[in-house]
Amino acid sequence: MKKENKMYAIYDSLDCGPTFGGGHDFYIANDSNLNYNSYSNFLHSFENNTVNVVYSTDAAKNYLAGAYNFRTKEIEVYHISKI
């Protein structure tokens, strides 16, 4: 995650599923297994030092889920807390 965007790491709302990043780098819509309203906007808030993709290109939009809009089959989100 880019240093200046840490406050946007996780977006929490009853209006949607898990969402990560200030520009919704990874957005899971409600009923995401029934529609294609979820999307990936990778690299808006998160840095990538391993793959050569640039924000707002098709490569960045397709990187996380294979397509900009997608339908989910299963979702697991984990929270690791400090003790």
PyRosetta script that sets phi, psi and omega in degrees:
from pyrosetta import init, pose_from_sequence

init()
pose = pose_from_sequence("MKKENKMYAIYDSLDCGPTFGGGHDFYIANDSNLNYNSYSNFLHSFENNTVNVVYSTDAAKNYLAGAYNFRTKEIEVYHISKI")
pose.set_psi(1, 139.6)
pose.set_omega(1, 176.8)
pose.set_phi(2, -65.7)
pose.set_psi(2, 139.7)
pose.set_omega(2, -174.6)
pose.set_phi(3, -53.3)
pose.set_psi(3, -41.9)
pose.set_omega(3, -175.9)
pose.set_phi(4, -76.4)
pose.set_psi(4, -7.5)
pose.set_omega(4, -176.0)
pose.set_phi(5, -111.7)
pose.set_psi(5, 13.7)
pose.set_omega(5, -175.4)
pose.set_phi(6, -61.2)
pose.set_psi(6, -29.4)
pose.set_omega(6, 179.9)
pose.set_phi(7, -68.0)
pose.set_psi(7, -14.3)
pose.set_omega(7, 179.9)
pose.set_phi(8, -104.5)
pose.set_psi(8, 15.8)
pose.set_omega(8, -175.3)
pose.set_phi(9, -58.2)
pose.set_psi(9, -46.2)
pose.set_omega(9, -178.9)
pose.set_phi(10, -129.0)
pose.set_psi(10, 129.5)
pose.set_omega(10, 178.3)
pose.set_phi(11, -104.9)
pose.set_psi(11, 125.8)
pose.set_omega(11, -175.7)
pose.set_phi(12, -117.5)
pose.set_psi(12, 119.1)
pose.set_omega(12, -179.4)
pose.set_phi(13, -153.1)
pose.set_psi(13, 147.7)
pose.set_omega(13, 175.3)
pose.set_phi(14, -75.2)
pose.set_psi(14, -12.6)
pose.set_omega(14, -176.8)
pose.set_phi(15, -83.4)
pose.set_psi(15, -5.3)
pose.set_omega(15, -178.8)
pose.set_phi(16, -156.9)
pose.set_psi(16, 174.6)
pose.set_omega(16, 176.7)
pose.set_phi(17, -83.2)
pose.set_psi(17, -162.4)
pose.set_omega(17, -179.5)
pose.set_phi(18, -59.0)
pose.set_psi(18, 134.3)
pose.set_omega(18, -178.8)
pose.set_phi(19, -137.8)
pose.set_psi(19, 134.7)
pose.set_omega(19, -175.2)
pose.set_phi(20, -127.3)
pose.set_psi(20, 132.9)
pose.set_omega(20, 175.9)
pose.set_phi(21, 96.6)
pose.set_psi(21, 146.5)
pose.set_omega(21, -178.5)
pose.set_phi(22, -63.2)
pose.set_psi(22, -31.6)
pose.set_omega(22, 176.8)
pose.set_phi(23, -99.1)
pose.set_psi(23, 21.6)
pose.set_omega(23, -175.0)
pose.set_phi(24, 53.6)
pose.set_psi(24, 59.3)
pose.set_omega(24, 177.1)
pose.set_phi(25, -51.9)
pose.set_psi(25, -35.7)
pose.set_omega(25, 178.2)
pose.set_phi(26, -143.3)
pose.set_psi(26, 110.8)
pose.set_omega(26, -174.0)
pose.set_phi(27, -118.7)
pose.set_psi(27, 124.6)
pose.set_omega(27, 176.5)
pose.set_phi(28, -109.1)
pose.set_psi(28, 117.7)
pose.set_omega(28, -178.1)
pose.set_phi(29, -78.2)
pose.set_psi(29, 160.9)
pose.set_omega(29, 170.5)
pose.set_phi(30, -61.0)
pose.set_psi(30, 146.5)
pose.set_omega(30, -178.6)
pose.set_phi(31, 53.6)
pose.set_psi(31, 39.2)
pose.set_omega(31, -174.3)
pose.set_phi(32, -63.0)
pose.set_psi(32, -16.8)
pose.set_omega(32, 176.4)
pose.set_phi(33, -82.5)
pose.set_psi(33, -8.5)
pose.set_omega(33, -178.0)
pose.set_phi(34, -111.1)
pose.set_psi(34, -7.2)
pose.set_omega(34, -176.7)
pose.set_phi(35, -145.2)
pose.set_psi(35, 174.8)
pose.set_omega(35, 178.2)
pose.set_phi(36, -111.2)
pose.set_psi(36, 38.4)
pose.set_omega(36, -179.5)
pose.set_phi(37, -87.7)
pose.set_psi(37, -11.5)
pose.set_omega(37, 175.8)
pose.set_phi(38, -74.9)
pose.set_psi(38, 151.4)
pose.set_omega(38, -179.8)
pose.set_phi(39, -152.9)
pose.set_psi(39, 163.6)
pose.set_omega(39, 178.7)
pose.set_phi(40, -120.9)
pose.set_psi(40, 126.7)
pose.set_omega(40, 179.3)
pose.set_phi(41, -126.6)
pose.set_psi(41, 50.1)
pose.set_omega(41, -171.1)
pose.set_phi(42, -53.9)
pose.set_psi(42, 141.4)
pose.set_omega(42, 175.3)
pose.set_phi(43, 85.3)
pose.set_psi(43, 5.6)
pose.set_omega(43, 173.4)
pose.set_phi(44, -67.8)
pose.set_psi(44, -49.2)
pose.set_omega(44, -179.4)
pose.set_phi(45, -111.9)
pose.set_psi(45, -24.8)
pose.set_omega(45, -175.6)
pose.set_phi(46, -100.7)
pose.set_psi(46, 140.3)
pose.set_omega(46, 176.7)
pose.set_phi(47, -86.6)
pose.set_psi(47, 155.5)
pose.set_omega(47, 177.2)
pose.set_phi(48, -133.8)
pose.set_psi(48, 113.9)
pose.set_omega(48, -178.9)
pose.set_phi(49, -107.2)
pose.set_psi(49, 5.4)
pose.set_omega(49, -175.4)
pose.set_phi(50, -113.9)
pose.set_psi(50, -27.1)
pose.set_omega(50, -178.0)
pose.set_phi(51, -122.1)
pose.set_psi(51, 140.5)
pose.set_omega(51, -176.5)
pose.set_phi(52, -86.4)
pose.set_psi(52, 79.9)
pose.set_omega(52, 174.2)
pose.set_phi(53, -128.3)
pose.set_psi(53, 154.2)
pose.set_omega(53, -176.5)
pose.set_phi(54, -118.6)
pose.set_psi(54, 137.7)
pose.set_omega(54, -179.3)
pose.set_phi(55, -51.3)
pose.set_psi(55, 141.0)
pose.set_omega(55, 176.2)
pose.set_phi(56, 72.4)
pose.set_psi(56, 4.3)
pose.set_omega(56, 173.6)
pose.set_phi(57, -86.4)
pose.set_psi(57, 163.7)
pose.set_omega(57, 176.5)
pose.set_phi(58, -59.1)
pose.set_psi(58, -36.3)
pose.set_omega(58, 179.3)
pose.set_phi(59, -61.1)
pose.set_psi(59, -42.2)
pose.set_omega(59, 179.1)
pose.set_phi(60, -69.4)
pose.set_psi(60, -41.1)
pose.set_omega(60, -179.1)
pose.set_phi(61, -67.9)
pose.set_psi(61, -30.4)
pose.set_omega(61, -178.3)
pose.set_phi(62, -93.2)
pose.set_psi(62, -9.6)
pose.set_omega(62, -169.9)
pose.set_phi(63, -61.6)
pose.set_psi(63, -47.7)
pose.set_omega(63, -173.1)
pose.set_phi(64, -79.6)
pose.set_psi(64, -36.4)
pose.set_omega(64, -173.8)
pose.set_phi(65, -123.2)
pose.set_psi(65, 2.0)
pose.set_omega(65, -179.9)
pose.set_phi(66, 89.3)
pose.set_psi(66, -13.3)
pose.set_omega(66, 177.5)
pose.set_phi(67, -160.2)
pose.set_psi(67, 157.6)
pose.set_omega(67, 179.7)
pose.set_phi(68, -62.0)
pose.set_psi(68, -54.5)
pose.set_omega(68, 175.0)
pose.set_phi(69, -98.6)
pose.set_psi(69, 142.0)
pose.set_omega(69, -177.6)
pose.set_phi(70, -152.4)
pose.set_psi(70, 163.3)
pose.set_omega(70, 175.2)
pose.set_phi(71, -113.2)
pose.set_psi(71, 140.4)
pose.set_omega(71, -178.3)
pose.set_phi(72, -93.3)
pose.set_psi(72, 154.6)
pose.set_omega(72, 171.1)
pose.set_phi(73, -104.5)
pose.set_psi(73, -40.0)
pose.set_omega(73, -176.4)
pose.set_phi(74, -156.5)
pose.set_psi(74, 144.9)
pose.set_omega(74, -179.8)
pose.set_phi(75, -132.0)
pose.set_psi(75, 135.1)
pose.set_omega(75, 171.6)
pose.set_phi(76, -132.7)
pose.set_psi(76, 128.3)
pose.set_omega(76, 177.5)
pose.set_phi(77, -125.4)
pose.set_psi(77, 131.0)
pose.set_omega(77, -178.7)
pose.set_phi(78, -114.1)
pose.set_psi(78, 145.0)
pose.set_omega(78, 174.6)
pose.set_phi(79, -120.7)
pose.set_psi(79, 123.2)
pose.set_omega(79, 178.2)
pose.set_phi(80, -106.6)
pose.set_psi(80, 117.5)
pose.set_omega(80, -179.2)
pose.set_phi(81, -103.7)
pose.set_psi(81, 150.9)
pose.set_omega(81, 176.8)
pose.set_phi(82, -81.2)
pose.set_psi(82, 139.3)
pose.set_omega(82, 179.6)
pose.set_phi(83, -93.5)
pose.dump_pdb("model.pdb")
